[in-house]
Amino acid sequence: MDRWILSRLHSLIAFVDDSLNRYRITEAARAIQDFVDELSNWYVRRSRERFWQKDMPQDKINAYMTLYTVLVELAKLAAPFVPFMTEEIYGNLVKSVQPDALESIHLCDYPKSDAKWIDKELEENMDTVLKLVTLGRACRNTANIKIRQPLGAMYAKLSQTLPEMFGDLVKDELNIKELVFTEDIDNFTTVTIKPQLKTLGPRYGKLVPGIREALKEFDGKKALEAFRNGQPIKLTVQGQAIELTEDDVLIETSHKEGFVVDSNRDIAVALDTNLTSELIEEGFVREIVSKVQNMRKEAGFEVQDRIELYYFNNERIAGIIQRNMKTIADEVLATKVAEGEANGYTKEWNINDERVTLTVVRK
């Protein structure tokens, strides 16, 4: 993640510098905006656990120094676009800790791209990861399945190979157990071909009903493949040979039951939405952890505070907590997890249509 964001930074600097030399102001500004979005919603979010580590291990130092470097250089890069905001950022990040720093960000040299920091293959692989994550989230939204509910698998068709570590990022981000690469996403869809009456009616008249029946028997996927290759499909209706192009038909694509399919240019995915009892229980565990973390925050606990967790009023939730006690305790920093009432911050929750009362006590 550190190498990727630094590579993206230096690629951005090169692009913005070149764009400004060509007076392409809008393109430069949009590139900066896109980078800020990736920095915030991908790098920082994916690195949260590194920032929250106890003490100051080297990994935490690396994360902070990488973010600091990127923010300072980004402020300099954006200075001509948002001069007052970047001046404030420069004062907070640089002048406050460097007594000999230049008085203003606008007196600093404009950033220069260093090719040794740029790793195009790394950037391309991460770009593929981001596209897969976007499509996977869209599939979850279509199926109305929350991200905290684990799913068994997602199938993906790519025009490139993706190293395993990047696949692990996709699995973690989308909360799926397995990422399977396949050449045929069409296996997860059903294609139906119907006649386009506007074009077929004037040409074939009374033969249209026969064409409709023939299309019902025709393999929709083979028709779609033929159209993609610029070829017509051939039918025989009442002894007459008929050729149909893509303009002569209506193509309807539907997902196979238990799967949601989405695509974007050279990438297509199929998300398996079938839920086993094990996956459902794991989803409950994640929801319970999320609710307890919210309670910690609402109660004003510090991130490192140890707690005791109590639960009551729901037998199903009680069973889930008992079977997954260690996992829950580790996630919420609980030294004790027990059924029953206690004096502490108490709140009733509706977790996947199951009502339960939870109490957290700071130790």
C-alpha positions in Angstrom: 0.0 0.0 0.0 2.8 2.4 0.8 4.7 1.7 -2.4 1.4 2.0 -4.4 0.4 5.4 -3.0 3.9 6.8 -3.4 3.9 5.5 -7.0 0.5 7.1 -7.6 1.8 10.4 -6.1 4.8 10.6 -8.5 2.7 9.6 -11.5 0.2 12.3 -10.5 3.0 14.9 -10.2 4.2 14.1 -13.7 0.7 14.3 -15.1 -0.2 17.6 -13.4 3.1 19.2 -14.3 2.7 18.2 -18.0 -1.0 19.3 -18.0 -0.1 22.7 -16.6 2.6 23.2 -19.2 -0.1 22.6 -21.8 -2.6 24.8 -20.0 -4.9 21.8 -19.4 -6.1 23.2 -16.1 -9.3 21.1 -15.8 -7.6 17.8 -16.5 -5.0 18.6 -13.9 -7.6 19.5 -11.3 -9.6 16.4 -11.9 -6.5 14.2 -11.5 -5.8 15.7 -8.2 -9.4 15.2 -7.1 -9.3 11.6 -8.1 -6.1 11.1 -6.2 -7.5 12.6 -3.0 -10.4 10.2 -3.3 -8.1 7.2 -3.6 -5.9 8.4 -0.8 -8.8 8.9 1.6 -11.2 6.1 0.6 -8.5 3.4 -0.2 -5.1 4.0 1.3 -6.1 5.6 4.6 -9.1 3.3 5.1 -7.1 0.1 4.2 -4.3 1.3 6.6 -6.5 2.0 9.6 -5.3 -1.0 11.6 -1.7 0.1 11.0 -2.5 3.6 12.3 -4.2 2.2 15.4 -1.5 -0.2 16.5 -0.2 0.1 20.0 3.1 1.8 20.8 5.2 2.8 17.7 6.3 -0.4 15.8 8.1 0.2 12.5 5.0 -0.6 10.4 3.1 2.2 12.1 6.0 4.6 11.6 6.1 3.6 7.9 2.3 4.3 7.5 2.5 7.7 9.3 5.6 8.8 7.4 4.1 7.7 4.0 0.9 9.6 4.7 2.8 12.7 5.9 5.0 12.7 2.8 2.0 12.3 0.5 0.0 15.1 2.2 2.8 17.6 2.1 3.6 17.0 -1.5 0.0 16.9 -2.4 -0.5 20.3 -0.7 2.3 21.8 -2.8 0.9 20.2 -6.0 -2.6 21.7 -5.3 -1.3 25.1 -4.1 -2.1 26.9 -7.4 -5.6 25.5 -7.4 -6.6 26.0 -3.7 -4.1 28.6 -2.4 -5.6 29.4 1.0 -6.5 25.8 1.9 -3.1 24.5 1.1 -1.5 27.4 3.0 -3.4 26.2 6.1 -2.4 22.6 5.6 1.3 23.6 5.1 1.2 25.6 8.3 -0.3 22.6 10.3 1.9 19.9 8.8 5.2 21.7 8.1 5.7 25.0 9.9 4.4 23.7 13.2 7.2 21.1 13.3 10.0 22.6 11.3 11.1 26.0 12.7 13.3 26.7 9.6 10.6 25.9 7.1 9.8 28.5 4.4 7.2 31.1 5.5 4.6 30.1 2.9 3.8 27.1 0.7 3.9 29.4 -2.2 7.6 30.0 -1.7 8.3 26.3 -1.9 9.6 24.6 -5.1 6.8 22.9 -7.1 7.0 19.1 -6.7 9.0 17.1 -9.3 8.2 13.5 -10.3 10.9 10.9 -9.6 10.7 8.0 -11.9 12.4 5.6 -9.5 9.2 5.8 -7.3 6.9 4.9 -10.1 5.8 1.3 -10.5 3.4 1.0 -13.4 2.7 -2.7 -12.9 1.8 -2.1 -9.3 -0.5 0.8 -10.2 -2.2 -1.3 -12.9 -2.8 -4.2 -10.5 -4.2 -1.9 -7.9 -6.4 -0.3 -10.5 -7.8 -3.7 -11.3 -8.4 -4.4 -7.6 -10.3 -1.1 -7.3 -12.5 -2.0 -10.3 -13.2 -5.5 -8.9 -14.1 -4.0 -5.6 -16.4 -1.4 -7.2 -18.2 -4.1 -9.2 -18.4 -6.4 -6.2 -20.0 -3.6 -4.1 -22.5 -3.0 -6.9 -23.5 -6.6 -6.9 -23.9 -6.6 -3.1 -26.2 -3.5 -3.5 -28.2 -5.2 -6.2 -28.7 -8.2 -3.9 -29.3 -6.0 -0.9 -26.6 -7.8 1.1 -24.6 -5.8 3.6 -20.8 -5.8 3.5 -20.6 -7.3 7.0 -22.4 -10.5 5.7 -19.6 -12.8 4.4 -20.2 -14.5 1.1 -18.8 -17.7 -0.3 -17.2 -16.6 -3.6 -17.0 -14.1 -6.4 -16.1 -15.2 -10.0 -14.2 -12.7 -12.1 -13.1 -12.4 -15.8 -10.1 -10.3 -16.4 -8.0 -9.4 -19.5 -4.9 -9.8 -17.3 -3.5 -12.0 -14.5 -3.7 -10.7 -11.0 -1.1 -11.7 -8.4 -2.4 -13.5 -5.3 -1.7 -10.7 -2.9 -4.0 -8.4 -4.8 -6.7 -11.1 -4.9 -6.4 -11.2 -1.1 -7.1 -7.5 -1.0 -10.3 -8.0 -3.0 -11.5 -10.8 -0.8 -10.9 -8.8 2.4 -12.5 -5.7 1.1 -15.6 -7.5 -0.2 -15.8 -9.9 2.7 -15.8 -13.0 0.4 -14.1 -16.4 1.1 -12.9 -17.1 -2.4 -12.0 -15.2 -5.6 -12.2 -17.4 -8.6 -10.9 -16.3 -12.0 -12.8 -17.7 -15.0 -13.0 -17.2 -18.7 -16.8 -17.6 -19.0 -18.9 -15.3 -16.8 -21.8 -16.0 -19.2 -22.3 -19.3 -17.3 -23.9 -17.2 -14.5 -26.5 -15.5 -16.8 -29.4 -16.5 -18.9 -29.9 -14.8 -22.3 -33.3 -14.5 -24.0 -33.7 -13.4 -27.6 -37.0 -11.9 -28.8 -37.9 -10.5 -32.2 -37.7 -6.7 -32.8 -41.1 -6.1 -34.4 -40.1 -2.7 -35.8 -37.6 -4.2 -38.2 -38.9 -7.7 -38.7 -42.6 -6.8 -39.2 -42.2 -5.0 -42.5 -39.7 -7.6 -43.8 -41.3 -10.9 -42.8 -44.9 -10.1 -41.9 -46.7 -13.4 -41.3 -43.5 -15.2 -40.5 -42.9 -13.1 -37.3 -44.8 -15.5 -35.0 -42.7 -18.4 -36.4 -39.5 -16.4 -35.8 -40.6 -15.7 -32.2 -41.0 -19.5 -31.6 -37.7 -20.3 -33.3 -35.9 -17.7 -31.2 -37.3 -19.4 -28.0 -35.5 -22.6 -29.0 -32.3 -20.8 -30.0 -29.3 -20.7 -27.6 -29.2 -17.1 -26.4 -25.5 -17.2 -25.5 -24.6 -18.5 -28.9 -26.6 -15.7 -30.4 -24.9 -13.1 -28.2 -21.5 -14.5 -29.1 -22.3 -14.3 -32.8 -23.4 -10.7 -32.5 -20.2 -9.8 -30.6 -18.2 -11.2 -33.6 -20.3 -9.2 -36.0 -22.1 -12.2 -37.4 -25.8 -12.8 -38.0 -27.8 -15.8 -36.6 -29.5 -18.2 -39.0 -33.0 -19.6 -38.7 -35.3 -21.7 -40.8 -39.0 -20.8 -40.5 -41.7 -22.5 -42.6 -39.0 -23.7 -45.0 -37.5 -20.2 -45.5 -33.9 -19.4 -44.5 -33.7 -16.2 -42.4 -30.7 -14.3 -41.1 -31.1 -11.9 -38.2 -28.6 -9.3 -37.1 -28.4 -7.7 -33.6 -30.7 -4.9 -34.8 -33.4 -7.4 -35.6 -33.7 -8.7 -32.0 -34.2 -7.7 -28.4 -31.6 -9.2 -26.0 -32.6 -9.7 -22.4 -30.0 -10.9 -19.9 -31.0 -12.1 -16.4 -28.9 -13.6 -13.6 -29.0 -17.2 -12.6 -30.7 -17.7 -9.2 -28.2 -17.1 -6.4 -25.8 -15.0 -8.5 -25.5 -11.3 -9.4 -23.5 -10.3 -12.4 -22.0 -7.0 -13.3 -19.3 -5.8 -15.8 -17.3 -2.8 -16.8 -15.5 -2.9 -20.2 -12.8 -5.6 -19.9 -13.8 -6.8 -16.4 -16.9 -8.9 -15.4 -17.8 -10.4 -12.1 -20.4 -12.8 -10.7 -21.1 -12.7 -7.0 -22.4 -15.9 -5.3 -25.2 -14.7 -3.0 -26.1 -18.1 -1.6 -25.9 -18.1 2.2 -25.0 -21.2 4.2 -25.7 -21.4 8.0 -22.0 -20.9 8.7 -21.9 -17.7 6.6 -25.1 -16.4 8.3 -23.6 -17.0 11.7 -20.3 -15.2 10.7 -22.5 -12.3 9.6 -24.1 -12.1 13.0 -20.7 -12.1 14.6 -19.5 -9.2 12.5 -22.7 -7.3 13.3 -22.3 -7.9 17.0 -18.7 -6.7 16.9 -19.8 -3.6 15.0 -22.5 -2.8 17.5 -20.1 -3.2 20.5 -17.5 -0.9 18.8 -20.2 1.7 18.4 -21.1 1.4 22.0 -17.5 1.8 23.0 -17.4 5.0 21.0 -20.7 6.3 22.4 -19.6 5.6 26.0 -16.5 7.6 25.5 -14.0 4.7 25.9 -10.5 5.1 24.5 -9.4 2.9 21.7 -7.1 0.9 23.9 -9.5 0.5 26.9 -10.3 -3.1 28.0 -14.0 -3.9 28.6 -16.4 -6.5 29.9 -19.3 -7.4 27.6 -22.7 -8.6 28.8 -25.7 -9.8 26.7 -29.2 -10.9 27.5 -32.8 -11.2 26.2 -32.1 -13.3 23.1 -31.3 -17.0 23.0 -30.2 -17.1 19.4 -27.7 -14.3 19.9 -26.6 -15.9 23.1 -25.7 -19.1 21.3 -23.9 -17.3 18.6 -21.8 -15.3 21.1 -21.0 -18.4 23.1 -19.8 -20.3 20.0 -17.7 -17.3 18.9 -16.7 -15.9 22.2 -12.9 -15.7 21.6 -13.3 -14.0 18.2 -15.7 -11.4 19.6 -13.5 -10.8 22.7 -10.4 -10.2 20.7 -12.1 -7.8 18.3 -13.7 -5.6 21.0 -10.8 -5.9 23.6 -13.1 -7.7 26.1 -11.5 -9.4 29.1 -14.9 -11.0 29.9 -17.9 -11.9 27.8 -20.9 -13.2 29.8 -24.7 -13.6 29.7 -26.7 -11.4 32.1 -27.3 -7.8 33.2 -24.6 -5.4 34.6 -24.1 -1.8 35.5 -22.6 -0.1 32.5 -23.5 1.5 29.2 -26.5 -0.5 28.0 -28.3 -0.5 24.7 -30.9 -2.6 22.9 -30.1 -3.5 19.3 -31.9 -5.1 16.3 -29.3 -7.4 14.7 -30.6 -9.0 11.5 -34.2 -8.9 13.0 -33.0 -10.3 16.3 -33.5 -8.0 19.3 -30.8 -8.2 22.0 -29.6 -6.0 24.8 -25.8 -5.4 25.2 -23.9 -3.8 28.1 -20.2 -2.6 28.0 -18.3 -1.9 31.2 -14.8 -0.3 31.1 -12.2 -2.1 33.1 
